[in-house]
Amino acid sequence: MKSSSKHWDTIFSNTEDSKLGWYEKNLSQTLELLNQIPDWEKSTVFLPGAGTSVLVEELLSRGVKLVLNDISIEALNRVKGRLNDEGREIDWLCQDIAQPVQGTIPDVDIWIDRAVLHFLTDEDDIEGYFENIKSTLKAGGHAMFAEFSRTGAPKCAGLTLHRYSIEELSERLGSSFKLVSHFDYTYINPYGDPRPYIYALYKREN
Ligand SMILES: C[S@@+](CC[C@H](N)C(=O)[O-])C[C@H]1O[C@@H](n2cnc3c(N)ncnc32)[C@H](O)[C@@H]1O
């Protein structure tokens, strides 16, 4: 089955945050990579497939500007409800991130994908996703990924995954992106199951 708004809306309508298979309160791994970017708190950050992650509040509390994307309006509405007035400053973008980014968004300094890219399995969708990074991210900006590694589970949220190695991420980004840092991390989901991830940070040089 392909990732679709209906699939994800159903999940978010029926599941409280702490029961989601990717729920993560501890953002240490993401912050470890972010802290390698000079002055990252002054950035505009694009979160593809932001879901209902508490990373949104963490980034807002540090002063960053946000573009929040998700294919699920249920997920975005839940975050909007949590934020109240703070949400006014955010650019909300409900669309499939494999399709060209719609409307006008600010120039992006940092792209942070946590467990979204690996749901794209058609080659056209994967290519569309990487085109969006290249069309929205400034030269000198950074792209960060946390994806199921090649040794990870083949499915999540009932969907088949395209799992990643550093080599594949680097190849798809192309030579203008330089690998800054990467590590393996095994996330334990709310049901006690280990989920091996790769974390990677790239800098766009031109
Ligand atoms: C595993 S969750 C991760 C959520 C969030 N990034 C986090 O760290 O908790 C995957 C998220 O990607 C969204 N998603 C899946 N396919 C998508 C697509 N093609 N375009 C945009 N969002 C998508 C889902 O709705 C969901 O919110």
The ligand as a MOL file (V3000), in Angstrom:
LIG
                    3D

  0  0  0     0  0            999 V3000
M  V30 BEGIN CTAB
M  V30 COUNTS 27 29 0 0 0
M  V30 BEGIN ATOM
M  V30 1 C 6.4480 7.9670 11.1550 0
M  V30 2 S 5.6280 9.4850 11.1390 0 CHG=1
M  V30 3 C 6.9000 10.6250 11.6790 0
M  V30 4 C 6.3220 11.9140 12.1700 0
M  V30 5 C 7.3400 12.9620 12.6380 0
M  V30 6 N 8.2830 13.3000 11.6050 0
M  V30 7 C 8.0590 12.5330 13.8820 0
M  V30 8 O 9.2670 12.6730 13.9670 0
M  V30 9 O 7.3660 12.0980 14.8120 0 CHG=-1
M  V30 10 C 5.5080 9.8240 9.3950 0
M  V30 11 C 4.8220 11.1350 9.0890 0
M  V30 12 O 4.9630 11.4150 7.7040 0
M  V30 13 C 3.7170 11.8070 7.1700 0
M  V30 14 N 3.7700 11.4390 5.7390 0
M  V30 15 C 3.7680 10.1900 5.2170 0
M  V30 16 N 3.8690 10.2340 3.8770 0
M  V30 17 C 3.9640 11.5510 3.5560 0
M  V30 18 C 4.0840 12.2540 2.3300 0
M  V30 19 N 4.1470 11.5940 1.1570 0
M  V30 20 N 4.1340 13.6010 2.3470 0
M  V30 21 C 4.0640 14.2690 3.5390 0
M  V30 22 N 3.9360 13.6530 4.7310 0
M  V30 23 C 3.8860 12.3220 4.7400 0
M  V30 24 C 2.6860 11.0620 7.9970 0
M  V30 25 O 1.4130 11.6490 7.9530 0
M  V30 26 C 3.3230 11.1250 9.3730 0
M  V30 27 O 2.9810 12.2910 10.0430 0
M  V30 END ATOM
M  V30 BEGIN BOND
M  V30 1 1 1 2
M  V30 2 1 2 3
M  V30 3 1 2 10
M  V30 4 1 3 4
M  V30 5 1 4 5
M  V30 6 1 5 6
M  V30 7 1 5 7
M  V30 8 2 7 8
M  V30 9 1 7 9
M  V30 10 1 10 11
M  V30 11 1 11 12
M  V30 12 1 11 26
M  V30 13 1 12 13
M  V30 14 1 13 14
M  V30 15 1 13 24
M  V30 16 1 14 15
M  V30 17 1 14 23
M  V30 18 2 15 16
M  V30 19 1 16 17
M  V30 20 1 17 18
M  V30 21 2 17 23
M  V30 22 1 18 19
M  V30 23 2 18 20
M  V30 24 1 20 21
M  V30 25 2 21 22
M  V30 26 1 22 23
M  V30 27 1 24 25
M  V30 28 1 24 26
M  V30 29 1 26 27
M  V30 END BOND
M  V30 END CTAB
M  END
